[in-house]
Amino acid sequence: MSAMRQAMERLYGAIGHLDNAVGTLERSMAGQQRDMFGALPGNGNALPALDSGESVDPALIALHLDRVIEKVETVLGRA
């Protein structure tokens, strides 16, 4: 179970990092006029490209996280 614990600790840290990054982005955009109907880059739902050059689809990330959460709940329910 130590591998599971390590993975969950890394995930917890990554979630904190993401939360901080979103907060920083929100603060940097404070007071700016935002175009609510403007097209997003990529497939229209994707976020801007990462360093790897690939765009990030928030819906795909949410789906993947939901599946992982279900698996973790199942595994922890058996423990």
TORMAR-813218 format. One record per residue (C-alpha): x negated, z negated, y; residue in one letter. Coordinates in Angstrom, 3 decimals, always signed. Each point is the difference from the previous one (the first is absolute). Layout:
N
[rec [X; Z; Y]; A]
...
% end
This chain:
79
[rec [+0.000; +0.000; +0.000]; M]
[rec [-3.033; -0.213; +2.304]; S]
[rec [+0.005; +3.782; +0.560]; A]
[rec [+3.644; -0.251; +1.035]; M]
[rec [-0.776; -2.892; +2.351]; R]
[rec [-2.909; +1.894; +1.575]; Q]
[rec [+2.153; +3.092; +0.491]; A]
[rec [+2.768; -2.061; +1.600]; M]
[rec [-2.500; -1.696; +2.324]; E]
[rec [-1.356; +3.413; +1.058]; R]
[rec [+3.556; +1.257; +0.520]; L]
[rec [+0.827; -3.054; +2.121]; Y]
[rec [-3.069; +0.682; +2.139]; G]
[rec [+0.895; +3.679; +0.328]; A]
[rec [+3.546; -0.871; +1.081]; I]
[rec [-1.424; -2.303; +2.669]; G]
[rec [-2.341; +2.766; +1.161]; H]
[rec [+2.910; +2.472; +0.173]; L]
[rec [+2.112; -2.514; +1.919]; D]
[rec [-2.808; -0.513; +2.523]; N]
[rec [-0.535; +3.756; +0.371]; A]
[rec [+3.702; +0.595; +0.669]; V]
[rec [+0.012; -2.797; +2.571]; G]
[rec [-3.027; +1.509; +1.727]; T]
[rec [+1.646; +3.434; +0.043]; L]
[rec [+3.226; -1.416; +1.403]; E]
[rec [-1.879; -1.820; +2.763]; R]
[rec [-1.984; +3.136; +0.875]; S]
[rec [+3.223; +2.010; +0.284]; M]
[rec [+1.838; -2.600; +2.105]; A]
[rec [+1.592; +1.563; +3.042]; G]
[rec [-0.607; +3.571; -1.145]; Q]
[rec [+2.796; +2.527; -0.075]; Q]
[rec [+0.580; +0.970; -3.632]; R]
[rec [+1.643; +3.204; -1.141]; D]
[rec [+2.481; -1.179; -2.625]; M]
[rec [+0.875; +3.554; -0.985]; F]
[rec [-3.448; +1.548; -0.010]; G]
[rec [-1.303; +1.459; -3.230]; A]
[rec [-2.502; -1.991; -1.987]; L]
[rec [-3.083; +1.738; -1.363]; P]
[rec [-0.143; +1.160; -3.598]; G]
[rec [+3.260; +0.148; -1.925]; N]
[rec [+2.052; -1.502; +2.808]; G]
[rec [+0.055; -3.461; -1.583]; N]
[rec [-3.727; -0.523; -0.359]; A]
[rec [-2.170; -2.207; +2.142]; L]
[rec [-3.111; +1.490; +1.638]; P]
[rec [-2.922; +0.848; -2.276]; A]
[rec [-2.344; -2.696; -1.219]; L]
[rec [-3.788; +0.315; -0.061]; D]
[rec [+0.339; +1.891; -3.292]; S]
[rec [+1.992; +2.707; +1.768]; G]
[rec [+3.163; -0.663; -2.026]; E]
[rec [+3.254; -0.932; +1.693]; S]
[rec [+1.875; -3.110; -1.124]; V]
[rec [+3.681; +0.170; -0.940]; D]
[rec [+1.579; -3.397; +0.753]; P]
[rec [+2.858; +0.617; -2.451]; A]
[rec [-2.482; +0.699; -2.799]; L]
[rec [-1.932; -3.165; +0.808]; I]
[rec [+3.231; -2.031; +0.005]; A]
[rec [+1.005; +1.443; -3.366]; L]
[rec [-3.402; -0.771; -1.488]; H]
[rec [+0.040; -3.557; +1.376]; L]
[rec [+3.512; -0.564; -1.388]; D]
[rec [-1.159; +1.054; -3.463]; R]
[rec [-3.070; -2.223; +0.163]; V]
[rec [+2.083; -2.965; +1.173]; I]
[rec [+2.382; +0.482; -2.930]; E]
[rec [-2.933; +0.059; -2.439]; K]
[rec [-1.552; -3.121; +1.535]; V]
[rec [+3.336; -1.843; -0.149]; E]
[rec [+0.390; +0.985; -3.652]; T]
[rec [-3.523; -1.139; -0.904]; V]
[rec [+0.289; -3.268; +1.924]; L]
[rec [+3.422; -0.627; -1.553]; G]
[rec [-1.625; +0.069; -3.437]; R]
[rec [-2.828; -2.343; +0.961]; A]
% end
